[in-house]
Amino acid sequence: MRACYLDTSCLVAIAFGEEGAVGHGRRLEACSPILSANLLEAEFRAALAREGVADDGSLLLASVSWILPDRRLTAEIERVLVVGHARGADLWHLACALYAAESPADLPFFTVDARQRELAAALGFPTPV
């Protein structure tokens, strides 16, 4: 088993049974640990509330190991911005993945957001589809 990074878009897709969610769920089962920035919880719970879904996300969140940087991620943020523009939350997820990865090639980045996947791939992360 190897570590992987989970973006909120992928978790939301799994929770709502969106297209491709079953495949992502199966691939995530092979990951250990599943890493993410703790921003994922707020984004995920906001999506549940927006859709009027009872907050049953605790089981999905239970398998996530949180990345809690102990310093500014300026270098990682700049590294992302060199390859392209990203919205703030997407930028933070990519920067946290860079912070956690010894080498991006060793940390699959799970997202269903096309732009974020493009940036993750440009940074060297495997991006399972």
MARKEDO-406695 format. One record per residue (C-alpha): residue number from 1; residue in one letter; x, y, z. Coordinates in pm, whole numbers. Example, Ala and Ser with C-alpha at 12.3 -4.5 7.8 and 13.67 -1.06 7.14 Angstrom:
seq,type,u,v,w
1,a,1230,-450,780
2,s,1367,-106,714
! end
This chain:
seq,type,u,v,w
1,m,0,0,0
2,r,114,352,-65
3,a,6,695,44
4,c,-219,911,-171
5,y,-361,1262,-153
6,l,-738,1313,-153
7,d,-889,1638,-278
8,t,-1236,1745,-170
9,s,-1381,1715,-521
10,c,-1307,1343,-521
11,l,-1455,1286,-175
12,v,-1771,1478,-273
13,a,-1801,1270,-592
14,i,-1777,952,-385
15,a,-2029,1074,-127
16,f,-2283,1172,-394
17,g,-2222,873,-620
18,e,-2112,1087,-914
19,e,-1971,940,-1235
20,g,-1639,767,-1175
21,a,-1686,764,-798
22,v,-1687,385,-766
23,g,-1351,360,-942
24,h,-1199,632,-726
25,g,-1335,464,-415
26,r,-1179,132,-513
27,r,-842,291,-589
28,l,-850,482,-259
29,e,-906,155,-71
30,a,-555,56,-181
31,c,-404,372,-31
32,s,-255,395,314
33,p,-245,652,444
34,i,-497,875,268
35,l,-364,1227,316
36,s,-537,1563,286
37,a,-525,1918,414
38,n,-770,1965,699
39,l,-948,2218,475
40,l,-1109,1909,321
41,e,-1340,1867,621
42,a,-1484,2219,596
43,e,-1525,2196,218
44,f,-1682,1851,241
45,r,-1927,1940,518
46,a,-2021,2260,330
47,a,-2103,2051,22
48,l,-2320,1817,230
49,a,-2506,2112,383
50,r,-2548,2285,44
51,e,-2712,1969,-95
52,g,-2925,1918,217
53,v,-2758,1587,298
54,a,-2751,1483,662
55,d,-2395,1504,792
56,d,-2306,1137,766
57,g,-1960,1216,639
58,s,-1782,1104,952
59,l,-1716,757,809
60,l,-1567,899,491
61,l,-1351,1141,687
62,a,-1236,880,940
63,s,-986,728,699
64,v,-812,1059,626
65,s,-480,1152,788
66,w,-452,1530,813
67,i,-161,1729,681
68,l,-100,2009,931
69,p,195,2216,809
70,d,408,2367,1083
71,r,534,2647,862
72,r,423,2873,580
73,l,393,2695,248
74,t,527,2983,42
75,a,776,2769,-151
76,e,512,2508,-236
77,i,255,2773,-332
78,e,507,2941,-561
79,r,593,2605,-716
80,v,226,2549,-802
81,l,184,2899,-943
82,v,483,2848,-1172
83,v,289,2574,-1355
84,g,-40,2768,-1366
85,h,-315,2958,-1189
86,a,-526,2785,-925
87,r,-813,2899,-706
88,g,-722,2945,-340
89,a,-854,2615,-204
90,d,-711,2416,-496
91,l,-379,2594,-453
92,w,-376,2504,-83
93,h,-448,2135,-154
94,l,-170,2120,-414
95,a,74,2300,-182
96,c,-10,2062,104
97,a,46,1763,-123
98,l,387,1903,-221
99,y,464,1957,148
100,a,376,1595,226
101,a,551,1434,-70
102,e,918,1348,-74
103,s,865,1320,-448
104,p,537,1405,-624
105,a,583,1095,-840
106,d,532,884,-526
107,l,202,1041,-417
108,p,-106,986,-635
109,f,-332,1295,-626
110,f,-704,1209,-640
111,t,-925,1485,-779
112,v,-1218,1508,-1019
113,d,-1150,1876,-1089
114,a,-1002,1893,-1441
115,r,-794,2207,-1382
116,q,-655,2081,-1053
117,r,-572,1745,-1215
118,e,-387,1929,-1492
119,l,-181,2125,-1238
120,a,-112,1815,-1025
121,a,12,1627,-1331
122,a,232,1922,-1431
123,l,385,1908,-1081
124,g,465,1540,-1128
125,f,186,1377,-925
126,p,20,1065,-1069
127,t,-345,1161,-1124
128,p,-571,853,-1137
129,v,-885,907,-1344
! end
